[in-house]
Amino acid sequence: MEKEPTLICIPDISGFTQFMSEVDFELSSKIIPSLLNKIVYSNEIGFKISEIEGDAVLFFRKGELPSFKSLIEQCKLFYTEFYHQMELLMAENSHKLDSHIIPKILGLKIVLHYGLDIGAMQVGNNIKLIGEDIIIAHRLLKNSIESDEYLMISDTLLHQYKGNNIEKETYWSDLKHGQDNYDHIGEINYHYIELKPLQG
């Protein structure tokens, strides 16, 4: 099994556990798959799918990185299409008691990370990614950011785009620095930006 430099992208639905526990199962079983499908079909820069979990999609792309501009545009598209789909779902299910709380609970956060030594193996029809950086990407979903809707970019990935005009492509809000310490991994530095301003 060869290891290759790999870009990891994880769009993750925030509020998933609360939503599944508080909303009627018939409604939640329609809403969540529809939102995940919208994320999957909004992929325009050649990401491949490793896993679709209950509340998240694990995308990856090996080889040459996309331009920083196209990567940020892709993340913006994930977010805006997610909310567009949510609005459609609210309208379609407006006759149901719990429909009005859909946007009050659910949101979207996106984690971007980059690893130099990520392996891939075939398990059935799926591609399973392995390596420490996959663990790091998943751990980054559990962080100290107070917001539920943001784009996080690990400093490992940002370093690959050194020399790009980062602030120009993240114009809609302030890019902030953060760091968290994880057991068996240590301190991970990242930058993040709020996504809510993209709602208009």
Biotite code that builds the C-alpha atoms (Angstrom):
import biotite.structure as struc

atoms = struc.array([
    struc.Atom([0.000, 0.000, 0.000], chain_id="A", res_id=1, res_name="MET", atom_name="CA", element="C"),
    struc.Atom([1.496, 3.313, -1.094], chain_id="A", res_id=2, res_name="GLU", atom_name="CA", element="C"),
    struc.Atom([1.185, 6.473, 0.953], chain_id="A", res_id=3, res_name="LYS", atom_name="CA", element="C"),
    struc.Atom([0.508, 9.725, -0.861], chain_id="A", res_id=4, res_name="GLU", atom_name="CA", element="C"),
    struc.Atom([-0.007, 13.397, -0.020], chain_id="A", res_id=5, res_name="PRO", atom_name="CA", element="C"),
    struc.Atom([-3.763, 13.763, 0.422], chain_id="A", res_id=6, res_name="THR", atom_name="CA", element="C"),
    struc.Atom([-6.210, 16.600, 0.937], chain_id="A", res_id=7, res_name="LEU", atom_name="CA", element="C"),
    struc.Atom([-8.983, 15.775, 3.401], chain_id="A", res_id=8, res_name="ILE", atom_name="CA", element="C"),
    struc.Atom([-12.322, 17.592, 3.494], chain_id="A", res_id=9, res_name="CYS", atom_name="CA", element="C"),
    struc.Atom([-15.042, 16.760, 6.019], chain_id="A", res_id=10, res_name="ILE", atom_name="CA", element="C"),
    struc.Atom([-18.364, 18.628, 5.793], chain_id="A", res_id=11, res_name="PRO", atom_name="CA", element="C"),
    struc.Atom([-20.116, 17.761, 9.062], chain_id="A", res_id=12, res_name="ASP", atom_name="CA", element="C"),
    struc.Atom([-23.732, 18.489, 9.994], chain_id="A", res_id=13, res_name="ILE", atom_name="CA", element="C"),
    struc.Atom([-23.786, 20.193, 13.389], chain_id="A", res_id=14, res_name="SER", atom_name="CA", element="C"),
    struc.Atom([-26.736, 19.601, 15.706], chain_id="A", res_id=15, res_name="GLY", atom_name="CA", element="C"),
    struc.Atom([-27.216, 16.086, 14.313], chain_id="A", res_id=16, res_name="PHE", atom_name="CA", element="C"),
    struc.Atom([-27.603, 14.273, 17.636], chain_id="A", res_id=17, res_name="THR", atom_name="CA", element="C"),
    struc.Atom([-30.054, 16.837, 19.000], chain_id="A", res_id=18, res_name="GLN", atom_name="CA", element="C"),
    struc.Atom([-32.027, 16.783, 15.760], chain_id="A", res_id=19, res_name="PHE", atom_name="CA", element="C"),
    struc.Atom([-32.320, 12.992, 15.703], chain_id="A", res_id=20, res_name="MET", atom_name="CA", element="C"),
    struc.Atom([-33.467, 12.902, 19.328], chain_id="A", res_id=21, res_name="SER", atom_name="CA", element="C"),
    struc.Atom([-35.967, 15.789, 19.185], chain_id="A", res_id=22, res_name="GLU", atom_name="CA", element="C"),
    struc.Atom([-37.523, 15.499, 15.736], chain_id="A", res_id=23, res_name="VAL", atom_name="CA", element="C"),
    struc.Atom([-40.025, 12.917, 14.546], chain_id="A", res_id=24, res_name="ASP", atom_name="CA", element="C"),
    struc.Atom([-38.172, 9.957, 12.991], chain_id="A", res_id=25, res_name="PHE", atom_name="CA", element="C"),
    struc.Atom([-40.188, 10.062, 9.764], chain_id="A", res_id=26, res_name="GLU", atom_name="CA", element="C"),
    struc.Atom([-39.094, 13.664, 9.194], chain_id="A", res_id=27, res_name="LEU", atom_name="CA", element="C"),
    struc.Atom([-35.477, 13.269, 10.327], chain_id="A", res_id=28, res_name="SER", atom_name="CA", element="C"),
    struc.Atom([-35.027, 10.169, 8.138], chain_id="A", res_id=29, res_name="SER", atom_name="CA", element="C"),
    struc.Atom([-35.878, 12.332, 5.103], chain_id="A", res_id=30, res_name="LYS", atom_name="CA", element="C"),
    struc.Atom([-33.981, 15.481, 6.067], chain_id="A", res_id=31, res_name="ILE", atom_name="CA", element="C"),
    struc.Atom([-30.534, 14.107, 6.915], chain_id="A", res_id=32, res_name="ILE", atom_name="CA", element="C"),
    struc.Atom([-30.055, 11.869, 3.817], chain_id="A", res_id=33, res_name="PRO", atom_name="CA", element="C"),
    struc.Atom([-31.283, 14.688, 1.588], chain_id="A", res_id=34, res_name="SER", atom_name="CA", element="C"),
    struc.Atom([-28.780, 17.153, 3.081], chain_id="A", res_id=35, res_name="LEU", atom_name="CA", element="C"),
    struc.Atom([-25.921, 14.650, 2.822], chain_id="A", res_id=36, res_name="LEU", atom_name="CA", element="C"),
    struc.Atom([-26.832, 13.940, -0.808], chain_id="A", res_id=37, res_name="ASN", atom_name="CA", element="C"),
    struc.Atom([-26.781, 17.657, -1.548], chain_id="A", res_id=38, res_name="LYS", atom_name="CA", element="C"),
    struc.Atom([-23.272, 17.888, -0.148], chain_id="A", res_id=39, res_name="ILE", atom_name="CA", element="C"),
    struc.Atom([-22.124, 14.895, -2.213], chain_id="A", res_id=40, res_name="VAL", atom_name="CA", element="C"),
    struc.Atom([-23.565, 16.241, -5.460], chain_id="A", res_id=41, res_name="TYR", atom_name="CA", element="C"),
    struc.Atom([-22.142, 19.722, -4.844], chain_id="A", res_id=42, res_name="SER", atom_name="CA", element="C"),
    struc.Atom([-18.611, 18.354, -5.232], chain_id="A", res_id=43, res_name="ASN", atom_name="CA", element="C"),
    struc.Atom([-17.109, 20.140, -8.251], chain_id="A", res_id=44, res_name="GLU", atom_name="CA", element="C"),
    struc.Atom([-13.342, 19.793, -7.751], chain_id="A", res_id=45, res_name="ILE", atom_name="CA", element="C"),
    struc.Atom([-12.854, 16.064, -8.017], chain_id="A", res_id=46, res_name="GLY", atom_name="CA", element="C"),
    struc.Atom([-13.047, 14.918, -4.430], chain_id="A", res_id=47, res_name="PHE", atom_name="CA", element="C"),
    struc.Atom([-13.524, 11.199, -3.935], chain_id="A", res_id=48, res_name="LYS", atom_name="CA", element="C"),
    struc.Atom([-15.608, 9.770, -1.115], chain_id="A", res_id=49, res_name="ILE", atom_name="CA", element="C"),
    struc.Atom([-14.079, 7.517, 1.503], chain_id="A", res_id=50, res_name="SER", atom_name="CA", element="C"),
    struc.Atom([-16.979, 7.364, 3.929], chain_id="A", res_id=51, res_name="GLU", atom_name="CA", element="C"),
    struc.Atom([-20.450, 8.748, 4.486], chain_id="A", res_id=52, res_name="ILE", atom_name="CA", element="C"),
    struc.Atom([-21.210, 8.722, 8.182], chain_id="A", res_id=53, res_name="GLU", atom_name="CA", element="C"),
    struc.Atom([-24.457, 9.593, 9.923], chain_id="A", res_id=54, res_name="GLY", atom_name="CA", element="C"),
    struc.Atom([-23.720, 13.297, 9.910], chain_id="A", res_id=55, res_name="ASP", atom_name="CA", element="C"),
    struc.Atom([-20.644, 13.783, 7.717], chain_id="A", res_id=56, res_name="ALA", atom_name="CA", element="C"),
    struc.Atom([-18.942, 13.046, 4.411], chain_id="A", res_id=57, res_name="VAL", atom_name="CA", element="C"),
    struc.Atom([-15.236, 12.197, 4.316], chain_id="A", res_id=58, res_name="LEU", atom_name="CA", element="C"),
    struc.Atom([-13.898, 13.516, 1.010], chain_id="A", res_id=59, res_name="PHE", atom_name="CA", element="C"),
    struc.Atom([-10.307, 13.138, -0.150], chain_id="A", res_id=60, res_name="PHE", atom_name="CA", element="C"),
    struc.Atom([-8.174, 14.136, -3.091], chain_id="A", res_id=61, res_name="ARG", atom_name="CA", element="C"),
    struc.Atom([-4.716, 12.743, -3.789], chain_id="A", res_id=62, res_name="LYS", atom_name="CA", element="C"),
    struc.Atom([-1.917, 14.340, -5.736], chain_id="A", res_id=63, res_name="GLY", atom_name="CA", element="C"),
    struc.Atom([-1.718, 17.985, -6.721], chain_id="A", res_id=64, res_name="GLU", atom_name="CA", element="C"),
    struc.Atom([-3.717, 20.388, -4.587], chain_id="A", res_id=65, res_name="LEU", atom_name="CA", element="C"),
    struc.Atom([-6.426, 22.519, -6.192], chain_id="A", res_id=66, res_name="PRO", atom_name="CA", element="C"),
    struc.Atom([-5.839, 26.254, -6.193], chain_id="A", res_id=67, res_name="SER", atom_name="CA", element="C"),
    struc.Atom([-6.681, 27.920, -2.907], chain_id="A", res_id=68, res_name="PHE", atom_name="CA", element="C"),
    struc.Atom([-9.385, 29.933, -4.653], chain_id="A", res_id=69, res_name="LYS", atom_name="CA", element="C"),
    struc.Atom([-11.124, 26.856, -6.067], chain_id="A", res_id=70, res_name="SER", atom_name="CA", element="C"),
    struc.Atom([-10.889, 25.043, -2.715], chain_id="A", res_id=71, res_name="LEU", atom_name="CA", element="C"),
    struc.Atom([-12.523, 27.923, -0.868], chain_id="A", res_id=72, res_name="ILE", atom_name="CA", element="C"),
    struc.Atom([-15.154, 28.289, -3.588], chain_id="A", res_id=73, res_name="GLU", atom_name="CA", element="C"),
    struc.Atom([-15.944, 24.590, -3.189], chain_id="A", res_id=74, res_name="GLN", atom_name="CA", element="C"),
    struc.Atom([-16.417, 24.956, 0.557], chain_id="A", res_id=75, res_name="CYS", atom_name="CA", element="C"),
    struc.Atom([-18.653, 27.977, 0.038], chain_id="A", res_id=76, res_name="LYS", atom_name="CA", element="C"),
    struc.Atom([-20.698, 25.926, -2.427], chain_id="A", res_id=77, res_name="LEU", atom_name="CA", element="C"),
    struc.Atom([-21.092, 23.080, 0.074], chain_id="A", res_id=78, res_name="PHE", atom_name="CA", element="C"),
    struc.Atom([-22.448, 25.569, 2.596], chain_id="A", res_id=79, res_name="TYR", atom_name="CA", element="C"),
    struc.Atom([-24.782, 27.581, 0.355], chain_id="A", res_id=80, res_name="THR", atom_name="CA", element="C"),
    struc.Atom([-26.202, 24.463, -1.330], chain_id="A", res_id=81, res_name="GLU", atom_name="CA", element="C"),
    struc.Atom([-26.726, 22.882, 2.092], chain_id="A", res_id=82, res_name="PHE", atom_name="CA", element="C"),
    struc.Atom([-28.862, 25.855, 3.119], chain_id="A", res_id=83, res_name="TYR", atom_name="CA", element="C"),
    struc.Atom([-30.682, 25.988, -0.186], chain_id="A", res_id=84, res_name="HIS", atom_name="CA", element="C"),
    struc.Atom([-31.630, 22.338, 0.267], chain_id="A", res_id=85, res_name="GLN", atom_name="CA", element="C"),
    struc.Atom([-32.696, 23.012, 3.837], chain_id="A", res_id=86, res_name="MET", atom_name="CA", element="C"),
    struc.Atom([-35.067, 25.750, 2.647], chain_id="A", res_id=87, res_name="GLU", atom_name="CA", element="C"),
    struc.Atom([-36.587, 23.400, 0.072], chain_id="A", res_id=88, res_name="LEU", atom_name="CA", element="C"),
    struc.Atom([-37.050, 20.708, 2.697], chain_id="A", res_id=89, res_name="LEU", atom_name="CA", element="C"),
    struc.Atom([-38.739, 23.138, 5.058], chain_id="A", res_id=90, res_name="MET", atom_name="CA", element="C"),
    struc.Atom([-41.163, 24.172, 2.322], chain_id="A", res_id=91, res_name="ALA", atom_name="CA", element="C"),
    struc.Atom([-41.905, 20.565, 1.342], chain_id="A", res_id=92, res_name="GLU", atom_name="CA", element="C"),
    struc.Atom([-42.553, 19.568, 4.945], chain_id="A", res_id=93, res_name="ASN", atom_name="CA", element="C"),
    struc.Atom([-44.209, 22.749, 6.191], chain_id="A", res_id=94, res_name="SER", atom_name="CA", element="C"),
    struc.Atom([-47.331, 20.773, 7.126], chain_id="A", res_id=95, res_name="HIS", atom_name="CA", element="C"),
    struc.Atom([-45.331, 18.771, 9.671], chain_id="A", res_id=96, res_name="LYS", atom_name="CA", element="C"),
    struc.Atom([-45.111, 19.936, 13.252], chain_id="A", res_id=97, res_name="LEU", atom_name="CA", element="C"),
    struc.Atom([-41.316, 19.886, 13.571], chain_id="A", res_id=98, res_name="ASP", atom_name="CA", element="C"),
    struc.Atom([-40.401, 21.450, 10.220], chain_id="A", res_id=99, res_name="SER", atom_name="CA", element="C"),
    struc.Atom([-39.877, 24.955, 11.622], chain_id="A", res_id=100, res_name="HIS", atom_name="CA", element="C"),
    struc.Atom([-37.061, 23.842, 13.922], chain_id="A", res_id=101, res_name="ILE", atom_name="CA", element="C"),
    struc.Atom([-34.893, 22.353, 11.147], chain_id="A", res_id=102, res_name="ILE", atom_name="CA", element="C"),
    struc.Atom([-32.681, 25.470, 10.678], chain_id="A", res_id=103, res_name="PRO", atom_name="CA", element="C"),
    struc.Atom([-32.713, 26.221, 14.407], chain_id="A", res_id=104, res_name="LYS", atom_name="CA", element="C"),
    struc.Atom([-30.873, 22.979, 15.159], chain_id="A", res_id=105, res_name="ILE", atom_name="CA", element="C"),
    struc.Atom([-28.940, 21.995, 12.036], chain_id="A", res_id=106, res_name="LEU", atom_name="CA", element="C"),
    struc.Atom([-25.911, 23.717, 10.553], chain_id="A", res_id=107, res_name="GLY", atom_name="CA", element="C"),
    struc.Atom([-22.710, 22.878, 8.692], chain_id="A", res_id=108, res_name="LEU", atom_name="CA", element="C"),
    struc.Atom([-19.051, 22.965, 9.612], chain_id="A", res_id=109, res_name="LYS", atom_name="CA", element="C"),
    struc.Atom([-16.220, 21.991, 7.287], chain_id="A", res_id=110, res_name="ILE", atom_name="CA", element="C"),
    struc.Atom([-12.744, 20.769, 8.227], chain_id="A", res_id=111, res_name="VAL", atom_name="CA", element="C"),
    struc.Atom([-9.846, 20.842, 5.754], chain_id="A", res_id=112, res_name="LEU", atom_name="CA", element="C"),
    struc.Atom([-6.572, 19.058, 6.467], chain_id="A", res_id=113, res_name="HIS", atom_name="CA", element="C"),
    struc.Atom([-3.562, 17.823, 4.534], chain_id="A", res_id=114, res_name="TYR", atom_name="CA", element="C"),
    struc.Atom([-1.390, 14.784, 5.140], chain_id="A", res_id=115, res_name="GLY", atom_name="CA", element="C"),
    struc.Atom([1.809, 13.670, 3.437], chain_id="A", res_id=116, res_name="LEU", atom_name="CA", element="C"),
    struc.Atom([1.518, 10.001, 4.381], chain_id="A", res_id=117, res_name="ASP", atom_name="CA", element="C"),
    struc.Atom([-2.049, 8.817, 3.948], chain_id="A", res_id=118, res_name="ILE", atom_name="CA", element="C"),
    struc.Atom([-2.716, 5.326, 2.698], chain_id="A", res_id=119, res_name="GLY", atom_name="CA", element="C"),
    struc.Atom([-5.829, 3.933, 1.045], chain_id="A", res_id=120, res_name="ALA", atom_name="CA", element="C"),
    struc.Atom([-7.098, 0.373, 1.043], chain_id="A", res_id=121, res_name="MET", atom_name="CA", element="C"),
    struc.Atom([-10.086, -1.249, -0.580], chain_id="A", res_id=122, res_name="GLN", atom_name="CA", element="C"),
    struc.Atom([-12.686, -2.641, 1.829], chain_id="A", res_id=123, res_name="VAL", atom_name="CA", element="C"),
    struc.Atom([-15.581, -4.099, -0.152], chain_id="A", res_id=124, res_name="GLY", atom_name="CA", element="C"),
    struc.Atom([-16.713, -1.323, -2.487], chain_id="A", res_id=125, res_name="ASN", atom_name="CA", element="C"),
    struc.Atom([-15.292, 1.394, -0.267], chain_id="A", res_id=126, res_name="ASN", atom_name="CA", element="C"),
    struc.Atom([-11.910, 3.101, -0.003], chain_id="A", res_id=127, res_name="ILE", atom_name="CA", element="C"),
    struc.Atom([-10.674, 3.218, 3.586], chain_id="A", res_id=128, res_name="LYS", atom_name="CA", element="C"),
    struc.Atom([-8.086, 5.886, 4.378], chain_id="A", res_id=129, res_name="LEU", atom_name="CA", element="C"),
    struc.Atom([-5.511, 5.188, 7.061], chain_id="A", res_id=130, res_name="ILE", atom_name="CA", element="C"),
    struc.Atom([-2.759, 7.179, 8.718], chain_id="A", res_id=131, res_name="GLY", atom_name="CA", element="C"),
    struc.Atom([-2.272, 9.613, 11.580], chain_id="A", res_id=132, res_name="GLU", atom_name="CA", element="C"),
    struc.Atom([-3.539, 12.546, 9.539], chain_id="A", res_id=133, res_name="ASP", atom_name="CA", element="C"),
    struc.Atom([-6.933, 10.871, 9.098], chain_id="A", res_id=134, res_name="ILE", atom_name="CA", element="C"),
    struc.Atom([-7.141, 10.610, 12.870], chain_id="A", res_id=135, res_name="ILE", atom_name="CA", element="C"),
    struc.Atom([-6.143, 14.275, 13.173], chain_id="A", res_id=136, res_name="ILE", atom_name="CA", element="C"),
    struc.Atom([-8.806, 15.366, 10.668], chain_id="A", res_id=137, res_name="ALA", atom_name="CA", element="C"),
    struc.Atom([-11.506, 13.566, 12.655], chain_id="A", res_id=138, res_name="HIS", atom_name="CA", element="C"),
    struc.Atom([-10.216, 14.896, 15.967], chain_id="A", res_id=139, res_name="ARG", atom_name="CA", element="C"),
    struc.Atom([-10.348, 18.449, 14.609], chain_id="A", res_id=140, res_name="LEU", atom_name="CA", element="C"),
    struc.Atom([-14.129, 18.138, 14.442], chain_id="A", res_id=141, res_name="LEU", atom_name="CA", element="C"),
    struc.Atom([-14.024, 18.200, 18.252], chain_id="A", res_id=142, res_name="LYS", atom_name="CA", element="C"),
    struc.Atom([-12.482, 21.551, 19.065], chain_id="A", res_id=143, res_name="ASN", atom_name="CA", element="C"),
    struc.Atom([-12.794, 24.674, 21.194], chain_id="A", res_id=144, res_name="SER", atom_name="CA", element="C"),
    struc.Atom([-14.430, 26.857, 18.521], chain_id="A", res_id=145, res_name="ILE", atom_name="CA", element="C"),
    struc.Atom([-17.607, 28.319, 20.014], chain_id="A", res_id=146, res_name="GLU", atom_name="CA", element="C"),
    struc.Atom([-19.465, 28.563, 16.707], chain_id="A", res_id=147, res_name="SER", atom_name="CA", element="C"),
    struc.Atom([-21.337, 25.640, 15.116], chain_id="A", res_id=148, res_name="ASP", atom_name="CA", element="C"),
    struc.Atom([-20.840, 26.841, 11.539], chain_id="A", res_id=149, res_name="GLU", atom_name="CA", element="C"),
    struc.Atom([-17.338, 27.470, 10.303], chain_id="A", res_id=150, res_name="TYR", atom_name="CA", element="C"),
    struc.Atom([-14.651, 26.495, 7.835], chain_id="A", res_id=151, res_name="LEU", atom_name="CA", element="C"),
    struc.Atom([-11.529, 25.208, 9.575], chain_id="A", res_id=152, res_name="MET", atom_name="CA", element="C"),
    struc.Atom([-8.220, 24.949, 7.741], chain_id="A", res_id=153, res_name="ILE", atom_name="CA", element="C"),
    struc.Atom([-5.377, 23.189, 9.520], chain_id="A", res_id=154, res_name="SER", atom_name="CA", element="C"),
    struc.Atom([-2.106, 25.083, 9.507], chain_id="A", res_id=155, res_name="ASP", atom_name="CA", element="C"),
    struc.Atom([-0.564, 22.015, 7.853], chain_id="A", res_id=156, res_name="THR", atom_name="CA", element="C"),
    struc.Atom([-2.755, 22.701, 4.832], chain_id="A", res_id=157, res_name="LEU", atom_name="CA", element="C"),
    struc.Atom([-2.401, 26.486, 4.972], chain_id="A", res_id=158, res_name="LEU", atom_name="CA", element="C"),
    struc.Atom([1.358, 26.046, 4.828], chain_id="A", res_id=159, res_name="HIS", atom_name="CA", element="C"),
    struc.Atom([0.946, 24.421, 1.405], chain_id="A", res_id=160, res_name="GLN", atom_name="CA", element="C"),
    struc.Atom([-0.677, 27.627, 0.164], chain_id="A", res_id=161, res_name="TYR", atom_name="CA", element="C"),
    struc.Atom([1.972, 29.955, 1.534], chain_id="A", res_id=162, res_name="LYS", atom_name="CA", element="C"),
    struc.Atom([2.297, 32.922, -0.803], chain_id="A", res_id=163, res_name="GLY", atom_name="CA", element="C"),
    struc.Atom([-1.374, 32.872, -1.796], chain_id="A", res_id=164, res_name="ASN", atom_name="CA", element="C"),
    struc.Atom([-3.557, 35.815, -0.862], chain_id="A", res_id=165, res_name="ASN", atom_name="CA", element="C"),
    struc.Atom([-5.461, 33.952, 1.844], chain_id="A", res_id=166, res_name="ILE", atom_name="CA", element="C"),
    struc.Atom([-7.390, 36.982, 3.108], chain_id="A", res_id=167, res_name="GLU", atom_name="CA", element="C"),
    struc.Atom([-8.634, 37.828, -0.399], chain_id="A", res_id=168, res_name="LYS", atom_name="CA", element="C"),
    struc.Atom([-10.352, 34.450, -0.770], chain_id="A", res_id=169, res_name="GLU", atom_name="CA", element="C"),
    struc.Atom([-11.819, 34.523, 2.768], chain_id="A", res_id=170, res_name="THR", atom_name="CA", element="C"),
    struc.Atom([-13.214, 38.025, 2.355], chain_id="A", res_id=171, res_name="TYR", atom_name="CA", element="C"),
    struc.Atom([-16.620, 37.499, 3.975], chain_id="A", res_id=172, res_name="TRP", atom_name="CA", element="C"),
    struc.Atom([-15.366, 37.359, 7.584], chain_id="A", res_id=173, res_name="SER", atom_name="CA", element="C"),
    struc.Atom([-12.237, 37.418, 9.742], chain_id="A", res_id=174, res_name="ASP", atom_name="CA", element="C"),
    struc.Atom([-9.882, 34.460, 9.555], chain_id="A", res_id=175, res_name="LEU", atom_name="CA", element="C"),
    struc.Atom([-9.042, 33.585, 13.164], chain_id="A", res_id=176, res_name="LYS", atom_name="CA", element="C"),
    struc.Atom([-6.336, 31.440, 14.691], chain_id="A", res_id=177, res_name="HIS", atom_name="CA", element="C"),
    struc.Atom([-7.097, 28.536, 17.004], chain_id="A", res_id=178, res_name="GLY", atom_name="CA", element="C"),
    struc.Atom([-5.326, 25.599, 18.587], chain_id="A", res_id=179, res_name="GLN", atom_name="CA", element="C"),
    struc.Atom([-6.304, 22.508, 20.533], chain_id="A", res_id=180, res_name="ASP", atom_name="CA", element="C"),
    struc.Atom([-4.393, 19.780, 22.307], chain_id="A", res_id=181, res_name="ASN", atom_name="CA", element="C"),
    struc.Atom([-5.327, 16.156, 21.685], chain_id="A", res_id=182, res_name="TYR", atom_name="CA", element="C"),
    struc.Atom([-4.331, 13.021, 23.555], chain_id="A", res_id=183, res_name="ASP", atom_name="CA", element="C"),
    struc.Atom([-1.584, 11.035, 21.793], chain_id="A", res_id=184, res_name="HIS", atom_name="CA", element="C"),
    struc.Atom([-1.345, 13.719, 19.091], chain_id="A", res_id=185, res_name="ILE", atom_name="CA", element="C"),
    struc.Atom([-0.399, 16.947, 20.824], chain_id="A", res_id=186, res_name="GLY", atom_name="CA", element="C"),
    struc.Atom([-1.100, 20.533, 19.840], chain_id="A", res_id=187, res_name="GLU", atom_name="CA", element="C"),
    struc.Atom([-2.756, 21.202, 16.491], chain_id="A", res_id=188, res_name="ILE", atom_name="CA", element="C"),
    struc.Atom([-2.905, 24.723, 15.096], chain_id="A", res_id=189, res_name="ASN", atom_name="CA", element="C"),
    struc.Atom([-5.539, 25.856, 12.638], chain_id="A", res_id=190, res_name="TYR", atom_name="CA", element="C"),
    struc.Atom([-7.362, 28.877, 11.272], chain_id="A", res_id=191, res_name="HIS", atom_name="CA", element="C"),
    struc.Atom([-11.115, 29.182, 10.960], chain_id="A", res_id=192, res_name="TYR", atom_name="CA", element="C"),
    struc.Atom([-13.724, 31.492, 9.525], chain_id="A", res_id=193, res_name="ILE", atom_name="CA", element="C"),
    struc.Atom([-17.430, 31.837, 10.277], chain_id="A", res_id=194, res_name="GLU", atom_name="CA", element="C"),
    struc.Atom([-19.726, 30.583, 7.515], chain_id="A", res_id=195, res_name="LEU", atom_name="CA", element="C"),
    struc.Atom([-22.994, 32.221, 8.622], chain_id="A", res_id=196, res_name="LYS", atom_name="CA", element="C"),
    struc.Atom([-22.241, 35.516, 6.797], chain_id="A", res_id=197, res_name="PRO", atom_name="CA", element="C"),
    struc.Atom([-22.515, 33.575, 3.517], chain_id="A", res_id=198, res_name="LEU", atom_name="CA", element="C"),
    struc.Atom([-26.244, 33.237, 4.130], chain_id="A", res_id=199, res_name="GLN", atom_name="CA", element="C"),
    struc.Atom([-26.541, 36.883, 3.120], chain_id="A", res_id=200, res_name="GLY", atom_name="CA", element="C"),
])
